[in-house]
């Protein structure tokens, strides 16, 4: 398997603080995102990603987020196979120290 591009929680926090426009997709379950999401992230549950491919653009880079970084990594492999430009937030929300909403 090709390796997936990664971004750490710290790198992502810095990018957001400096005003970068990023496409964040949180793939956790409903009850998990109720505990807080990174501001600006879209919530699309992992199991519903294949049904939502029309919401993604192949010219855009997407950063996928889950609790620990495992599920989002699996989503990244799937999306990359479909031809999308993706990056996995390693460490997931467990390591996120920035704002949540």
N, C-alpha and C positions, 0 to 999 in steps of 0.2 A: 504493500500500500504506500502511496505517496504520503509524505508527512503533511500535516495540516499546519497552516500558519497559525501562530499563537500570539496572544497579547496577554500581559499580566494585568492583574487588577490595578496595580499601581500605575502602569503605563496608560491604561484606559482612563483612570481618574485624572491623570495629568492632561490627557488630550481633551477630555470634557471640560476641565477647568480652563483650558486655553481657548475654548470656544469652537473646537473642531466639530463639524457636522458629521455625526456617525450614525450608521444604521444598526441599532441594537435590537436583537430578537431574543426574548426570554422564552425558553422552551419548557419551563417547569409546569407543574400541575396548578390548577386554580387555587387550591388551598395554600400552596407554597408562595405564590405571588402576592397573596393577601398580606403576607408578612413584610412586604416591601419589594419594590422593583427599582432598578436604576432609572432615574428620571429620563424620560424620552424613549425608553425601551418599548418595543411592541411585544405583546404577549401572544405567542402562537404555540400551543402545546405540542410537544414532540410528536405525539401520535397523529396530529392533524397537519403536520408540515406537508406531506405529499398532496393533500387536498388544497393547499394554499400556495402552490408554486406560482400561480398567476399574480400573487402579491409581491413577487420578487423580480428584480431586474438584473440581467446578466452583466450590465455595465457598472453595477454598484457593488461595493464590498460590504458584506454583512458580518457583524460580530455576534456570535451565538453565546448564550449565557444559560447556565443551569445552576444547581445547588453546589456541585463540587467540580464541574468541568468534564465529567464523564459522558453524560447524556448529550451535552452540547457538542462534544467531540464526535460522537456517533452521527449527530445531525450534520456536522461539517463534512464528514466523509460522504454521506448521502448527497448533500447539496453539491459538493465538488464533483461527484460522479455525474450530476445533472448539468454540470457546466457553469455553476455559480462561483463567484469570488467570495470566499469565506475565511473567517478567522475565529479561533476558539478562545474564549476568555478562560485561561487556566486558573484553577483554584476556586472558580465559581463564586457564588454569593457567600460561601463560608469565609472567603478571604476578602470580600469587598469591604472596604472601610470608608467609602465615599457616601454621599447622600443616597437615601432611598425615599420613595414616595408611595 
